[in-house]
């Protein structure tokens, strides 16, 4: 009996000690299983390596805290889930906080929402459908990533309209890991690739490239300018070269520099306006004649597998411009078919889960046969578009009458294409002796074919990456309409995202393609069936379990009483 008491005396402390040890071990070493089909809670290898190699803590502030509609509550929960996975890998080197945009900034009367707007992190004027009717609400789907002394905004949702779209919310969830990993990589990785901006052919260099230079190129890359007219050879240190809206024809020597740069592995990102058609003439004379600039790039682009046509794209899905509809200087914002709003097929990491992109006086584009070159259309028109031949007279008077919809029957006209493969030189078997002597003078060897597979992106719109300036000296983001910038019709088009994505894919610095390639399957409930069977399932999930517990308790007490009464 004494021996049994001694055993009981040590049993409880032993059990407590085992429980403490198990909990301590579970906190220190634990495993997780992701049973979802899309591996929603499994981070890519590149993301894990990035988080494991953090040298300093990362702080992330998410501005999705508040009484939102169900779609954005779900998005907020998905952000929290992804960042908790980040914390599993990074440990105490990642700090997370959710902030309501309505909260005042510490020590001031200014709300976080006002601060975000001043930083060009614009809200969505969200329209959600309630039983009582429609509800308008400002939602800031943004986050800030801080590392050391640097910060970077992260867009969490790039919806194409003010109405909640389940498809767009689902796509936004799929891109969360990539967006946060990409921001952390940009802030924490020390070595940045060199990107060149080509000059010498009338490329813009003023305030209209402020957003491109300051908010895309300088934030992510080491930027240099390269004068194609004066400098002999494009150096190999330039990983990618941007050619933005040239207006002066290219000489054969300049095209040879571009050609050999591609043959040696250099990446080209070209935004070309083949036609001369500018807003200045339209604003002054209320009309403009669109005609070919004669850039002499047709043969080079054709050799690589694409052709920019000498026409203009018109689209019923377009941006707005002010027009004097009455002739009495009473201006009204009307759709302007020459400013198409482009769609992305979502068929590639460059355009996946990306919003609408705005353009101005765009040319159509075709792909042509090129040996061993793969072509992927990245941007195209809507299903209601058309092209007109040039030279053409464009007049503001066209908007006096509504456009004839039956004339806009063409769909998905290409305006941006990715070319991949082993390119053949334009000058293979046709290199002049003068060109050969020039190359030898600078110790450069002519390559008739690329040394390995390469890639380039061609866009038939030079204005896509330019920004407007309002109130005399204030640049606004590229793609933003200066006439609707401060109105309820303002929409942050995804022009900046497209440029960023294009450069990221061409250079593939951070190797986050696996994270960007994630795709979640959308599984929606039948709204009508949910409404009809709501009461039944509430009873099944709430009342039935309680009844089962009560019946079990009654049976247990009855059985216990019966046993002990005997």
C-alpha distance (Angstrom), angle and dihedral (degrees) to the residues before:
residue distance angle dihedral
X1 . . .
X2 3.82 . .
X3 3.78 89.8 .
X4 3.81 89.5 54.3
X5 3.81 91.6 50.5
X6 3.80 90.4 50.6
X7 3.80 89.9 51.9
X8 3.82 91.4 50.3
X9 3.81 90.6 48.7
X10 3.82 92.0 58.8
X11 3.80 96.7 37.3
X12 3.82 99.0 77.2
X13 3.86 95.9 45.5
X14 3.81 88.6 47.9
X15 3.79 91.9 51.5
X16 3.83 91.2 48.5
X17 3.80 90.6 49.0
X18 3.83 91.4 51.1
X19 3.82 91.4 48.3
X20 3.82 91.7 50.4
X21 3.80 90.9 48.4
X22 3.80 92.7 48.3
X23 3.82 92.5 49.1
X24 3.80 92.1 46.8
X25 3.80 91.2 49.6
X26 3.80 92.1 46.4
X27 3.81 90.9 51.7
X28 3.79 91.7 49.2
X29 3.82 100.5 38.7
X30 3.76 120.7 23.9
X31 3.77 139.6 148.0
X32 3.81 131.3 -145.2
X33 3.77 130.4 -155.1
X34 3.80 122.2 -150.4
X35 3.81 107.7 -152.7
X36 3.81 96.6 172.8
X37 3.81 117.7 114.4
X38 3.83 92.9 -128.9
X39 3.83 93.9 44.0
X40 3.80 90.1 -121.1
X41 3.79 92.5 171.9
X42 3.81 97.4 44.0
X43 3.79 116.5 95.5
X44 3.79 121.0 -145.7
X45 3.79 120.2 -105.7
X46 3.83 92.9 -111.0
X47 3.83 91.5 52.1
X48 3.82 92.0 50.6
X49 3.81 91.8 49.5
X50 3.79 90.1 49.1
X51 3.82 92.9 51.5
X52 3.81 93.5 43.4
X53 3.81 90.9 53.6
X54 3.82 97.4 51.0
X55 3.80 110.1 133.7
X56 3.81 96.7 -170.9
X57 3.82 134.0 29.4
X58 3.81 119.1 -86.1
X59 3.81 120.5 -144.0
X60 3.80 119.9 -158.6
X61 3.81 123.4 -167.2
X62 3.81 116.7 -167.0
X63 3.82 120.1 -164.3
X64 3.80 97.4 -157.5
X65 3.77 99.7 104.0
X66 3.78 117.8 120.7
X67 3.78 146.5 67.2
X68 3.79 98.1 -50.4
X69 3.81 131.5 163.4
X70 3.80 114.6 -88.2
X71 3.81 93.9 -95.4
X72 3.79 94.2 59.5
X73 3.80 92.4 39.5
X74 3.78 85.9 57.9
X75 3.81 90.8 47.8
X76 3.81 90.0 50.3
X77 3.81 89.6 51.4
X78 3.82 90.6 48.6
X79 3.83 90.3 51.9
X80 3.79 89.5 51.9
X81 3.83 91.4 48.5
X82 3.81 93.3 51.0
X83 3.79 94.2 46.3
X84 3.80 91.0 47.7
X85 3.82 86.5 56.8
X86 3.80 87.2 51.1
X87 3.82 89.3 53.1
X88 3.80 90.8 51.1
X89 3.81 87.6 62.6
X90 3.82 102.2 31.3
X91 3.81 96.3 39.8
X92 3.80 114.6 -170.9
X93 3.81 91.0 -5.9
X94 3.80 90.6 82.5
X95 3.80 123.1 65.1
X96 3.80 121.7 -172.5
X97 3.79 133.5 -165.6
X98 3.82 134.4 170.0
X99 3.81 114.9 -145.3
X100 3.80 130.5 -170.1
X101 3.83 112.3 -129.5
X102 3.81 87.5 -138.2
X103 3.81 92.0 63.5
X104 3.83 115.5 101.7
X105 3.78 117.9 -111.7
X106 3.85 108.4 -104.5
X107 3.78 111.3 -82.5
X108 3.83 95.3 5.3
X109 3.79 141.9 77.3
X110 3.82 91.0 -125.1
X111 3.79 114.4 108.2
X112 3.77 123.2 -134.2
X113 3.81 87.8 -114.5
X114 3.82 92.0 59.4
X115 3.81 90.2 48.0
X116 3.79 91.6 50.3
X117 3.81 91.7 50.2
X118 3.81 91.2 50.3
X119 3.82 87.8 54.0
X120 3.83 89.4 54.0
X121 3.82 91.9 -107.0
X122 3.78 93.9 133.8
X123 3.82 125.8 -162.1
X124 3.77 127.2 -124.9
X125 3.79 113.3 -114.0
X126 3.77 90.0 -137.4
X127 3.77 122.3 -154.5
X128 3.79 112.7 -160.8
X129 3.79 126.7 179.4
X130 3.81 116.4 -125.3
X131 3.79 131.2 174.0
X132 3.79 88.4 -105.0
X133 3.81 91.9 51.4
X134 3.79 136.8 -89.6
X135 3.80 121.8 -20.4
X136 3.81 125.6 -154.8
X137 3.79 117.5 -149.1
X138 3.81 136.7 163.4
X139 3.80 111.7 -127.3
X140 3.81 123.6 -175.1
X141 3.83 106.0 -154.6
X142 3.79 92.8 -173.1
X143 3.78 139.9 115.6
X144 3.80 134.4 -168.5
X145 3.80 123.0 -138.2
X146 3.82 115.1 -159.2
X147 3.80 124.1 -166.3
X148 3.80 122.0 170.5
X149 3.83 104.8 -44.8
X150 3.80 96.0 -23.3
X151 3.79 133.0 87.4
X152 3.79 135.5 -170.5
X153 3.81 131.3 -169.3
X154 3.80 119.9 -128.6
X155 3.82 121.5 -155.3
X156 3.81 108.9 -142.3
X157 3.80 99.0 -174.4
X158 3.80 130.8 29.0
X159 3.77 101.3 -175.8
X160 3.79 118.6 176.8
X161 3.82 95.5 -140.2
X162 3.79 142.0 19.0
X163 3.81 91.0 -103.0
X164 3.80 117.6 90.9
X165 3.79 110.3 -105.3
X166 3.80 118.2 -163.4
X167 3.80 90.4 -155.9
X168 3.81 92.5 53.4
X169 3.80 92.5 45.3
X170 3.79 89.9 50.0
X171 3.81 90.7 49.7
X172 3.81 90.3 48.4
X173 3.81 90.1 54.6
X174 3.81 90.8 50.6
X175 3.82 90.5 53.8
X176 3.81 98.0 48.1
X177 3.80 96.5 94.2
X178 3.80 91.5 49.1
X179 3.81 95.5 47.3
X180 3.81 94.6 50.1
X181 3.82 94.4 40.8
X182 3.80 90.5 48.3
X183 3.82 92.5 51.4
X184 3.82 92.1 48.0
X185 3.81 90.6 47.9
X186 3.81 93.0 51.0
X187 3.79 91.6 50.0
X188 3.80 98.8 42.0
X189 3.80 105.5 36.3
X190 3.80 110.1 90.5
X191 3.81 102.2 -161.0
X192 3.79 114.0 69.3
X193 3.82 126.6 -172.1
X194 3.80 121.0 -112.8
X195 3.80 117.1 -112.9
X196 3.80 121.7 -169.1
X197 3.79 128.6 -147.0
X198 3.81 110.4 -151.2
X199 3.81 118.8 -134.0
X200 3.80 135.4 171.8
X201 3.81 98.7 78.7
X202 3.78 101.9 73.6
X203 3.79 96.5 -81.3
X204 3.84 113.6 167.2
X205 3.82 114.6 -95.0
X206 3.80 103.0 167.6
X207 3.79 138.0 83.9
X208 3.81 91.5 -55.7
X209 3.82 91.1 75.0
X210 3.82 94.3 47.2
X211 3.80 95.2 106.5
X212 3.80 93.1 45.7
X213 3.80 94.0 48.0
X214 3.80 101.7 37.1
X215 3.80 103.1 32.2
X216 3.81 101.7 33.8
X217 3.79 114.7 18.6
X218 3.80 102.6 33.7
X219 3.80 94.6 40.7
X220 3.80 94.5 53.0
X221 3.81 106.7 23.3
X222 3.78 145.3 27.7
X223 3.80 102.2 -99.9
X224 3.81 125.4 -148.6
X225 3.79 131.5 168.7
X226 3.78 121.2 -130.0
X227 3.80 122.9 -162.5
X228 3.79 107.8 -146.1
X229 3.78 91.4 -166.8
X230 3.81 98.6 53.0
X231 3.81 108.8 24.4
X232 3.82 115.4 76.3
X233 3.82 105.7 -144.4
X234 3.80 132.9 15.1
X235 3.83 103.0 -118.4
X236 3.80 120.4 -122.8
X237 3.82 89.7 -125.6
X238 3.82 88.4 75.5
X239 3.79 102.8 86.6
X240 3.81 95.4 -171.4
X241 3.80 133.1 11.7
X242 3.81 124.4 -151.1
X243 3.80 119.3 -150.1
X244 3.81 105.8 -168.6
X245 3.81 123.2 -172.7
X246 3.82 101.9 -38.6
X247 3.81 114.7 -164.6
X248 3.85 101.6 -176.7
X249 3.83 120.1 74.4
X250 3.80 118.5 -102.4
X251 3.80 118.4 -118.0
X252 3.83 121.3 -136.4
X253 3.82 88.4 -107.3
X254 3.81 91.6 55.5
X255 3.79 92.1 47.8
X256 3.81 89.3 50.0
X257 3.82 89.3 56.1
X258 3.80 91.0 52.0
X259 3.79 91.8 43.9
X260 3.80 95.7 51.1
X261 3.79 90.7 43.2
X262 3.82 87.8 59.5
X263 3.81 92.2 44.1
X264 3.83 88.9 55.0
X265 3.82 93.0 52.7
X266 3.81 101.8 -90.6
X267 3.81 118.2 147.6
X268 3.81 121.5 -128.0
X269 3.80 126.0 -155.1
X270 3.80 108.8 -177.9
X271 3.82 129.1 -175.4
X272 3.80 104.3 -172.5
X273 3.81 130.3 -176.9
X274 3.78 104.2 -163.8
X275 3.80 91.7 -177.4
X276 3.78 131.0 61.4
X277 3.82 104.5 -125.9
X278 3.81 118.8 136.3
X279 3.79 135.5 177.1
X280 3.82 92.7 -130.7
X281 3.80 93.1 70.4
X282 3.79 92.1 43.9
X283 3.81 91.9 52.7
X284 3.81 94.4 46.8
X285 3.81 101.9 39.6
X286 3.83 99.5 17.6
X287 3.79 87.1 -124.6
X288 3.77 140.0 64.9
X289 3.81 135.0 -171.0
X290 3.80 114.2 -132.1
X291 3.82 113.4 -147.5
X292 3.80 138.3 158.8
X293 3.82 115.1 -79.6
X294 3.81 92.2 -151.9
X295 3.83 94.2 -132.4
X296 3.83 91.3 166.1
X297 3.82 91.3 -136.0
X298 3.80 96.7 115.4
X299 3.81 96.2 94.6
X300 3.83 93.7 47.6
X301 3.80 94.2 49.1
X302 3.82 91.5 42.8
X303 3.80 91.5 53.7
X304 3.80 90.2 55.8
X305 3.81 93.6 51.4
X306 3.82 109.8 -89.3
X307 3.78 141.6 84.1
X308 3.80 129.1 -154.4
X309 3.78 107.4 -149.4
X310 3.80 126.0 -138.0
X311 3.80 94.1 -121.1
X312 3.78 139.8 92.1
X313 3.78 126.9 -112.5
X314 3.81 118.7 -134.3
X315 3.79 122.5 -171.2
X316 3.79 136.6 -178.6
X317 3.81 86.7 -143.7
X318 3.78 97.7 72.0
X319 3.80 148.0 130.6
X320 3.82 127.6 -95.6
X321 3.80 134.7 -100.6
X322 3.83 130.6 -179.0
X323 3.83 114.5 -106.1
X324 3.80 131.9 -175.1
X325 3.79 95.7 -126.4
X326 3.81 96.4 172.0
X327 3.80 99.5 39.1
X328 3.81 90.7 -122.5
X329 3.82 97.1 100.2
X330 3.80 90.5 -94.9
X331 3.77 102.4 139.5
X332 3.78 125.0 -157.8
X333 3.79 129.3 -174.4
X334 3.79 109.1 -114.7
X335 3.81 134.0 169.7
X336 3.81 112.0 -90.1
X337 3.80 110.7 -153.6
X338 3.80 93.2 -157.4
X339 3.83 89.5 65.9
X340 3.83 99.8 66.3
X341 3.78 121.8 -167.8
X342 3.79 103.5 -138.1
X343 3.77 129.2 -144.6
X344 3.79 128.6 -143.6
X345 3.81 117.1 -138.4
X346 3.81 90.3 -143.9
X347 3.80 89.1 -131.8
X348 3.81 97.8 128.3
X349 3.84 140.7 35.4
X350 3.83 88.6 -105.4
X351 3.80 94.1 63.3
X352 3.80 103.0 19.4
X353 3.82 114.8 130.2
X354 3.79 90.8 -4.1
X355 3.79 127.1 144.3
X356 3.79 128.8 -126.4
X357 3.82 119.9 -58.0
X358 3.79 122.7 -145.7
X359 3.79 125.3 -141.4
X360 3.79 140.2 178.3
X361 3.78 128.8 -140.6
X362 3.79 92.5 -14.2
X363 3.81 126.5 -172.2
X364 3.77 121.8 -139.2
X365 3.79 119.8 -115.5
X366 3.80 136.5 -147.6
X367 3.77 132.1 -165.2
X368 3.80 117.6 -130.4
X369 3.76 135.2 -164.1
X370 3.81 113.2 -76.8
X371 3.79 121.3 164.6
X372 3.82 112.1 -106.1
X373 3.83 95.8 -6.5
X374 3.82 121.1 130.8
X375 3.79 116.9 -150.8
X376 3.81 125.0 -155.2
X377 3.82 121.6 -177.2
X378 3.80 108.7 -135.7
X379 3.82 102.8 175.7
X380 3.78 131.9 21.5
X381 3.78 142.4 162.8
X382 3.78 125.5 -91.3
X383 3.81 123.7 -94.0
X384 3.82 90.0 -92.1
X385 3.79 106.2 62.4
X386 3.79 142.9 111.9
X387 3.81 141.4 -174.6
X388 3.79 129.8 -128.0
X389 3.79 126.0 -154.6
X390 3.79 122.2 -117.6
X391 2.93 151.3 -89.5
X392 3.80 84.4 56.8
X393 3.77 135.8 166.9
X394 3.81 111.5 -127.4
X395 3.80 113.0 -163.3
X396 3.78 133.0 -178.2
X397 3.79 87.0 -138.0
X398 3.80 88.4 74.4
X399 3.80 88.7 82.6
X400 3.79 93.8 59.7
X401 3.79 87.0 88.2
X402 3.79 126.2 38.6
X403 3.82 113.7 -101.8
X404 3.78 117.3 -97.1
X405 3.79 101.0 -108.3
X406 3.80 94.3 -160.2
X407 3.81 89.5 66.4
X408 3.81 91.5 60.4
X409 3.79 97.6 74.3
X410 3.81 102.8 129.0
X411 3.79 118.0 100.5
X412 3.80 134.5 -155.8
X413 3.80 98.6 0.3
X414 3.86 106.2 -172.5
X415 3.81 119.3 -117.1
X416 3.83 102.1 160.8
X417 3.79 128.6 38.5
X418 3.80 136.5 -178.8
X419 3.81 115.0 -142.4
X420 3.80 118.7 -161.5
X421 3.78 132.6 175.7
X422 3.77 141.7 61.1
X423 3.79 104.7 -39.1
X424 3.80 124.6 -146.6
X425 3.79 118.5 -137.4
X426 3.79 119.3 -107.2
X427 3.81 87.2 -135.9
X428 3.81 98.4 50.5
X429 3.83 105.9 133.0
X430 3.81 90.9 0.1
X431 3.80 105.0 68.8
X432 3.80 110.1 136.8
X433 3.78 121.3 -134.1
X434 3.82 90.0 -116.7
X435 3.81 90.4 56.4
X436 3.80 91.4 46.9
X437 3.81 90.8 50.6
X438 3.81 90.5 50.0
X439 3.80 91.7 52.5
X440 3.80 92.1 47.8
X441 3.79 90.0 49.7
X442 3.81 89.1 62.3
X443 3.83 95.2 38.6
X444 3.80 91.5 -110.2
X445 3.79 121.3 145.8
X446 3.79 118.7 -141.6
X447 3.81 113.3 -121.5
X448 3.82 116.1 -158.8
X449 3.81 90.1 -167.1
X450 3.81 135.2 24.8
X451 3.80 115.0 -88.1
X452 3.82 90.0 -128.8
X453 3.80 141.2 -11.9
X454 3.77 111.7 -51.5
X455 3.81 138.2 176.3
X456 3.79 139.0 -143.8
X457 3.80 137.5 175.0
X458 3.81 123.8 -138.3
X459 3.83 123.0 -166.2
X460 3.81 123.1 -173.7
X461 3.81 94.9 -144.5
X462 3.79 125.5 74.1
X463 3.81 95.5 -173.7
X464 3.80 94.3 61.1
X465 3.82 93.0 88.4
X466 3.81 97.3 37.9
X467 3.79 124.7 96.0
X468 3.77 132.1 -146.8
X469 3.80 125.7 -124.7
X470 3.81 120.7 -133.3
X471 3.79 131.1 -165.4
X472 3.78 89.9 17.1
X473 3.79 101.4 -70.2
X474 3.82 111.5 23.5
X475 3.82 114.6 105.5
X476 3.78 115.3 -149.5
X477 3.82 126.1 -157.7
X478 3.78 118.2 -74.3
X479 3.77 111.2 -94.1
X480 3.80 93.8 27.2
X481 3.81 115.1 125.5
X482 3.84 109.5 -126.0
X483 3.82 90.6 -150.0
X484 3.82 95.1 55.5
X485 3.82 97.0 29.2
X486 3.81 94.8 110.6
X487 3.79 98.5 28.8
X488 3.79 134.5 86.0
X489 3.79 88.8 -99.5
X490 3.81 91.6 64.7
X491 3.78 111.4 124.6
X492 3.82 125.4 -178.2
X493 3.80 101.1 -133.0
X494 3.80 118.4 -154.9
X495 3.82 97.5 -115.3
X496 3.79 92.2 119.4
X497 3.80 91.4 48.2
X498 3.79 90.7 52.1
X499 3.81 93.7 53.1
X500 3.80 91.1 45.7
X501 3.79 93.1 48.3
X502 3.80 92.0 46.5
X503 3.81 93.0 53.6
X504 3.80 92.1 43.2
X505 3.77 91.7 54.1
X506 3.80 94.8 44.5
X507 3.80 92.9 50.5
X508 3.85 100.9 29.0
X509 3.81 90.7 -163.1
X510 3.79 100.2 159.3
X511 3.84 97.5 33.7
X512 3.80 93.5 -135.2
X513 3.79 94.8 143.3
X514 3.82 91.5 116.8
X515 3.80 91.3 56.4
X516 3.79 91.6 45.2
X517 3.79 91.9 49.3
X518 3.81 94.3 61.4
X519 3.77 115.1 122.9
X520 3.80 126.3 -172.8
X521 3.78 121.5 -152.4
X522 3.79 111.8 -126.3
X523 3.81 112.7 -129.3
X524 3.80 110.5 -174.5
X525 3.78 127.2 -174.8
X526 3.78 120.3 -126.1
X527 3.81 100.4 -102.5
X528 3.81 94.0 -157.5
X529 3.80 92.8 48.4
X530 3.81 90.9 47.7
X531 3.80 91.0 53.1
X532 3.82 93.0 46.5
X533 3.82 96.3 46.6
X534 3.80 99.0 33.3
X535 3.83 95.5 110.0
X536 3.80 93.6 45.8
X537 3.80 93.8 54.3
X538 3.79 92.8 42.8
X539 3.80 89.0 56.3
X540 3.80 90.8 44.7
X541 3.81 94.8 50.4
X542 3.83 100.5 36.0
X543 3.82 111.8 22.2
X544 3.81 99.3 34.8
X545 3.85 95.9 56.1
X546 3.82 90.4 48.9
X547 3.82 91.0 50.2
X548 3.81 90.9 49.2
X549 3.82 90.7 52.2
X550 3.82 91.6 48.4
X551 3.82 92.6 48.7
X552 3.81 90.8 47.8
X553 3.81 91.2 49.8
X554 3.82 92.2 49.8
X555 3.81 91.3 48.4
X556 3.82 91.7 46.7
X557 3.82 92.8 51.4
X558 3.80 92.0 45.0
X559 3.80 92.1 49.6
X560 3.81 92.6 45.9
X561 3.81 91.9 49.7
X562 3.81 91.1 48.0
X563 3.82 93.0 50.7
X564 3.80 97.3 47.1
X565 3.81 94.4 41.7
X566 3.81 87.8 64.2
